[in-house]
Amino acid sequence: MTEPDFEDLLRGLTPQVLGALVRRYGRFEGCEDAVQEAVLAATVQWPSEGVPDNPRGWLVTVASRRLIDQLRGDRARREREWATAAAEVVPEEVPDTDDTLLLLFLCCHPALTAASRTALTLRAVGGLTTAEIARAFLVPEATMAARISRAKQRIRAAGGSFEQPGRALSAEEREERLRVVLHVLYLIFNEGYTATSGGELHRLDLAREAIRLTRAVRAKLPEDGEVAGLLALMLLTHARRATRTTATGDLVPLAEQDRTRWDRDLIGEGTALVKAALAGPELGPYRLQAAIAATHADAARAEDTDWRQVHALYLILERIAPNPMVTLNRAIALAETEGPEAGLALLAALDADARMAGHHRLLSVRAHLLERTGDTAGAYEHYRRAARATASLAERRYLETRAGRVRPAG
């Protein structure tokens, strides 16, 4: 097994093992620590001794023994037994079930705020780092670290356990938990589709895991339009993945992508889901975003895109789920229908939003629209600022290339 395959195996198993322990023992923080220790033992032993026949059972067994030792509170004996258990563990019988979906709902604990639930679930299930979560929320890393720490403290104060979602929940509570779960899956997919840091544009493992988990949620809730909408959005977006970078890893914008290479099977499945979801009684943010993605997928060429429809959908989305990124995307659509000056005027409304101050997306979109107006000096300055603001090396290379194209003479 190669090192990437080994890392992918552990990444996929970690939330499943954590879900199994939480279901069995009900103590999230202690279970999380125990699972991390079991994963550490695996990284030390498996490369030299080989992957066990039942790697999930091995991890559950080792993590369970670690947790039991924690609960007994005998530190010295715990360390001795842990060394023995990690070296000689024989996997117990572990039910062949994937508890990742259960863990998703368990992380939406009523003792937490919606933002804290999302952040904690991203850590526990999505495997994102604190820095990645902070960038997704447009907040400093220190702020997000404190938020995650407070979330764990609240769980401990609430009794240190997670309630099983199988109990009778009110319709309002069930809807609230589902809303947070869907938002978490959305953020995990976004990080996989456009990584916020590092040299690669994509984190394929995260994108695929988000799609897998969303399929699992849809299997449980086949009539929910927003679940269908989120899955459709992921599929339609993921269908473009192979065309988003060159052979050397450089970013290719949507208008320049080879649409003949888009995955037509994913587009077909996503489009069918959009049609079914839009037939529901009300519109939600994921259904609207999926409809926008379907509009792009319907266009054989970039110039065939129905930008008026895209703008109309963004306008509705902005009303029901206001967000600076929605406004930013509406500005792009508006520029396509009414000209770059109209788009720039809309961007001005975002300058007062503290979450967008210095954000590379705002800077890069403004640079593009300035370039279209002929203001190459302004475009050059904003491309350069955007390149400095992004932590993604792929995006930085693209922005620096754009800056070089419009650099004023002399």
Buried (B, 14 or more C-beta within 10 A) or exposed (E): EEEEEBEBBBBBBBBBBBBBBBBBBBBBEBBBBBBBBBBEBBEEBBEEEEBBEBBBBBBBBBBBBBBBBBEEEEEEEBEEBBEEBBEEBEBEEBEEEBBBBBBBBBBBBEBBEEBBBBBBBBBBBBBBBBBBBBBBBBBEBEEBBEBBEBBBEBBBEBEBBBBEBEEEBEEEEBEBBBBBBBBBBBBBBBBBBBBBBEEEBBBBBBBBBBBBBBEBBBEEBEEBBBBBBBBBBBBBBBBBBEBBBEEEEEBBEEEEBEBEEBBEEBBBBBBBBBBBBBEBEEBBBBBBBBBBBBBBBEBEEBEEBBBBBBBBBBBBBBEEBEEBBBBBBBBBBBBBBBBBEBBBBBBEEBEEBEEBEEBBBBBBBBBBBBBBBEBBEBBBBBBBBBBEBBBBBBBBBBBBEBBEEBBEEE
